[in-house]
């Protein structure tokens, strides 16, 4: 007896859809595939030659310290991973919970030297965001041109990203690890886009 033709389920239909390709450029474009809808330059951390970019109009360095703080309250909305060798695999890898603050810690390694860290602190509730990194090690130069109009990009060609952790900071100050990125390639060539909007 001839079997009846099975109707396609939603799962079948989803499996046949072409994935949206998220490129490094479209991640910064409100209207592009994977666009974040960011209303100013997001925080961008790139690997291979480790670098950080932030909005020079929205963040100011705290004197001569390693701290850069937002001039106005911002909301931390999402963390996106972009594998530059395979952008189609890029995705949003962490979404913060309302009412919490987070510490995003990026480790940058150089052979035979201590690790350096880039730390971003903020939360989905409006508040001041802070970025901390060594301004003596991560420098502005022609080797690290900004990717956006108001971006300030600082980098170190001798270091590469080897890890990213997200810690949740509770109201009493306790810190709990809530996310560890296991997608960073051995080359360190990748990009993290941290959306921090008004």
FENBEL-V55999 format. One record per residue. RES is the residue in three letters. OMEGA is omega in whole degrees, 0 to 359 (NA if undefined). D_FIRST is the distance of its C-alpha to the first C-alpha in Angstrom with 2 decimals. Layout:
# FENBEL-V55999
[[RES | OMEGA | D_FIRST] [RES | OMEGA | D_FIRST]]
This chain:
# FENBEL-V55999
[[UNK | 181 | 0.00] [UNK | 181 | 3.77] [UNK | 178 | 6.25] [UNK | 179 | 9.28] [UNK | 181 | 12.33] [UNK | 177 | 14.88] [UNK | 178 | 18.28] [UNK | 177 | 21.18] [UNK | 177 | 23.57] [UNK | 179 | 27.32] [UNK | 178 | 27.40] [UNK | 182 | 25.06] [UNK | 181 | 27.33] [UNK | 183 | 30.43] [UNK | 181 | 29.38] [UNK | 180 | 29.11] [UNK | 176 | 32.49] [UNK | 179 | 35.38] [UNK | 178 | 38.03] [UNK | 179 | 41.39] [UNK | 180 | 44.06] [UNK | 179 | 47.15] [UNK | 178 | 50.21] [UNK | 181 | 53.67] [UNK | 184 | 54.89] [UNK | 178 | 52.15] [UNK | 180 | 52.71] [UNK | 186 | 56.12] [UNK | 181 | 55.01] [UNK | 189 | 54.41] [UNK | 182 | 51.92] [UNK | 177 | 50.34] [UNK | 181 | 47.05] [UNK | 181 | 47.78] [UNK | 184 | 51.08] [UNK | 183 | 52.90] [UNK | 183 | 54.73] [UNK | 182 | 57.94] [UNK | 169 | 61.07] [UNK | 182 | 63.25] [UNK | 176 | 63.01] [UNK | 172 | 60.92] [UNK | 182 | 62.02] [UNK | 177 | 60.57] [UNK | 181 | 60.80] [UNK | 181 | 59.98] [UNK | 188 | 59.89] [UNK | 161 | 60.69] [UNK | 190 | 64.19] [UNK | 180 | 64.20] [UNK | 175 | 65.26] [UNK | 177 | 65.20] [UNK | 179 | 65.46] [UNK | 184 | 66.35] [UNK | 183 | 67.68] [UNK | 179 | 71.41] [UNK | 184 | 72.03] [UNK | 181 | 70.27] [UNK | 178 | 71.44] [UNK | 178 | 75.00] [UNK | 180 | 76.37] [UNK | 181 | 78.40] [UNK | 179 | 81.73] [UNK | 180 | 81.71] [UNK | 177 | 79.19] [UNK | 184 | 75.67] [UNK | 173 | 74.25] [UNK | 185 | 72.81] [UNK | 177 | 72.26] [UNK | 181 | 70.63] [UNK | 181 | 73.23] [UNK | 178 | 71.19] [UNK | 179 | 68.61] [UNK | 177 | 65.08] [UNK | 173 | 61.61] [UNK | 187 | 59.55] [UNK | 185 | 55.99] [UNK | 176 | 53.86] [UNK | 182 | 53.84] [UNK | 176 | 51.71] [UNK | 178 | 51.14] [UNK | 174 | 50.91] [UNK | 187 | 50.27] [UNK | 178 | 52.14] [UNK | 182 | 50.40] [UNK | 186 | 46.93] [UNK | 183 | 47.38] [UNK | 180 | 43.66] [UNK | 183 | 43.68] [UNK | 181 | 46.50] [UNK | 174 | 46.14] [UNK | 187 | 48.12] [UNK | 177 | 48.79] [UNK | 177 | 50.97] [UNK | 183 | 51.57] [UNK | 177 | 54.69] [UNK | 180 | 54.89] [UNK | 175 | 57.15] [UNK | 182 | 60.60] [UNK | 171 | 60.66] [UNK | 185 | 62.53] [UNK | 175 | 61.23] [UNK | 178 | 62.74] [UNK | 185 | 60.84] [UNK | 179 | 62.30] [UNK | 179 | 61.71] [UNK | 180 | 63.09] [UNK | 189 | 64.57] [UNK | 171 | 65.56] [UNK | 184 | 68.08] [UNK | 174 | 68.74] [UNK | 177 | 71.75] [UNK | 179 | 72.38] [UNK | 176 | 71.55] [UNK | 171 | 68.41] [UNK | 181 | 68.95] [UNK | 169 | 67.01] [UNK | 184 | 66.22] [UNK | 177 | 65.85] [UNK | 180 | 64.66] [UNK | 179 | 65.24] [UNK | 181 | 63.99] [UNK | 181 | 61.56] [UNK | 174 | 59.45] [UNK | 185 | 62.37] [UNK | 179 | 65.06] [UNK | 180 | 67.70] [UNK | 176 | 69.54] [UNK | 181 | 67.54] [UNK | 175 | 69.19] [UNK | 181 | 68.48] [UNK | 176 | 70.47] [UNK | 182 | 70.82] [UNK | 179 | 73.67] [UNK | 176 | 75.34] [UNK | 181 | 77.35] [UNK | 181 | 74.21] [UNK | 189 | 71.95] [UNK | 169 | 73.93] [UNK | 179 | 73.66] [UNK | 178 | 73.95] [UNK | 179 | 72.89] [UNK | 182 | 70.31] [UNK | 179 | 68.50] [UNK | 178 | 68.46] [UNK | 181 | 67.05] [UNK | 184 | 63.60] [UNK | 187 | 64.35] [UNK | 185 | 67.33] [UNK | 183 | 68.87] [UNK | 168 | 67.57] [UNK | 185 | 69.95] [UNK | 180 | 68.44] [UNK | 186 | 70.03] [UNK | 178 | 68.83] [UNK | 185 | 69.61] [UNK | 183 | 68.39] [UNK | 182 | 68.96] [UNK | 177 | 66.57] [UNK | 179 | 62.80] [UNK | 176 | 60.53] [UNK | 180 | 59.31] [UNK | 174 | 58.20] [UNK | 178 | 57.63] [UNK | 172 | 57.80] [UNK | 176 | 57.75] [UNK | 175 | 59.87] [UNK | 181 | 59.80] [UNK | 182 | 63.31] [UNK | 181 | 63.59] [UNK | 180 | 66.41] [UNK | 176 | 68.51] [UNK | 179 | 68.33] [UNK | 182 | 65.96] [UNK | 181 | 63.72] [UNK | 177 | 60.16] [UNK | 182 | 57.89] [UNK | 179 | 54.71] [UNK | 174 | 53.28] [UNK | 181 | 53.60] [UNK | 179 | 52.21] [UNK | 184 | 50.48] [UNK | 184 | 49.46] [UNK | 180 | 52.84] [UNK | 181 | 52.59] [UNK | 179 | 55.14] [UNK | 184 | 56.94] [UNK | 184 | 57.44] [UNK | 181 | 56.45] [UNK | 180 | 54.83] [UNK | 171 | 55.79] [UNK | 179 | 55.88] [UNK | 182 | 56.30] [UNK | 182 | 57.74] [UNK | 179 | 57.60] [UNK | 186 | 60.75] [UNK | 180 | 61.19] [UNK | NA | 63.66]]
